[in-house]
Amino acid sequence: MKYIIMKPHKSNYPDPITLSKGEKVRTGRIYEGPEGWENWIYCTTVNGESEGWVPAQIINDHVITEDYCAKELNIDAGEQVEVVKELNGWLWVKNVRTGEEGWIPREAAKLIQGDET
């Protein structure tokens, strides 16, 4: 499905956490905020070298159940993206123009009419 970006998004996390299936993590606080983004847990790699928000659905007893990257996509209003995955109020998208991929907040994008497939 293609979406158009209605509101620009800039990442606050230049060094996102990247995890592999089977990797162990230390879990911390659960995200609470006005946006209503549920099921995000702040995690740190066991070696302490990387940290960031991870969806609760891919954590089982401190073990990651699928490959995951927390990279957020910097994107401007008017750009078009293809949605690869939707999770906990965020979309993993591919920028149609550049091919770059990353997470954006769901509320930043709007489905292009006629592209509901």
N, C-alpha and C positions, 0 to 999 in steps of 0.2 A: 504494500500500500504506500502511496506517495502522500506526503504531507508538505505543507508550506510553513515556514517559520514565521510566526507572528510577532515574536519577541526575541531579540538577540540573547544569546547565552555565552557567557565567558566563564571558564573554569576557575575555581579558587584553589585547585589542587594540581600544580604543575608536575608533580611526581606521583602519579596514581599507583595504588597497590595492584599488583598482578599476581594471581595465584593459580596453581596447577591442581588438578584433581588429585586428591589424596594428601595434599599438603596440610599440615597442622597449623593452627592459628591460636592466638590468645584473644578471647573475646572481651569486649569492654561494654561501654554504655549502648543503650538502644536509642535510636534517633527519636527525638520528640521536638516537634516544631509546628508552626502555624500552617505549613504547607499540606499537612496530612499525609506525608510520605511515611508509610508504615513498613515494618519488617526490615529495617536497616540496622546493622550492628557494626560498631566501630571495632575493627580487628587489627592486630599487630602480628606480623610474621614471627615465628618462634625465635629467629635470630635477631629480631628487633630492628631490622634494616628497613622495613616498609610497613606503612599503616594506612588505613582508610576505611571507608564505608563498604560493607559487603551485605548482599541480600541474605536474610535469615534462611531463606529456602534452600540455599546451597551449603549450609553449615550443619553437620551432624556430629555431635559430640566432639566439637573443636576440629573436625576434619572437613576439608572442602570437597564437595561431591561432584563438581564440574569445573573446568577451566573458567577463570573469571578475570576481567580487567576493569578497573574503575575509571578508565579514561573518559573524561568529559569532552565533548566536542565544542570548540569555539565556533559559533556560527552567527551570521547576521540575518536580520529580518529580510524576508523575500526569497531566501534560499529554499530550494526544494530538497527533501530527503526521502529516502526509502526506509521504512521501519522494518528492522530485522527481528526485534524482540521488545515486548513491553513488560515491565516489572516494577511493582511498588511505586507507581507514579512517575516512572522514568521510561524513556524510549531509547533502545540501542538503535542508532540510525546510521545510514550511509549517505553522505552528501552527494547528490546527483552530479554536481558540477566537478567536484574534486576527487571523489571516491574515498575521502577520509571517513573513518568511522569513530563513533563514541556515543556516550550517554548524553541526553538532554532531558530537561524536565518536561513531562507530558503537556503541561499548560503552555509551553512555548510554541507548540505546533498545532496546526489544524489540518484535518483530513481534506484533501483536494476532492471536491465533488466529482462523482463519476468514477472514482478510483477506490471503491469499497472492496475490491477483490483481495 
